[in-house]
Amino acid sequence: MSIKVYTIIPCYNEENAIGRIVAESIQYSDKVVVVDNNSIDHTSSIAEQFGAEVIRCTQPGVGAATRAGICSIL
């Protein structure tokens, strides 16, 4: 049995930090999922450039974004 490590990062307007966070997380994870919670900046495109899978969650709130991230890997 192989153990997989997934990192789920819910975010909103984090273009200044998301690249660094994804770059660090990807070192320790099999998959990094950034859940963009209606950002109006470049968070999604930067996360993709650094190797994350990006999904969008239109329901506001960190709980909704986290659930969307979990559902995306199940």
C-alpha positions, 0 to 999 in steps of 0.5 A: 500500500502506498501512502499519498500526501495531499496539501489543500490550501484554501485562499482568497487574494493571496497573490503575494504569498501563494507562490512561495507557499505552493513551492514549499508545500510541493516538496512534501506532498504528492499533490497540492490543491489550491482552492481559490475562494473568489479571489479577484487578483492573480492567486490562481494563475500564480498557484498554477505556475508553481505546480498546484492544481487549482479549483474554484469554490464560489461559496464564501468561507474557509470551511466551504473552500476546505470541503471543496478541496477535500472533495476534489481529492476523494 
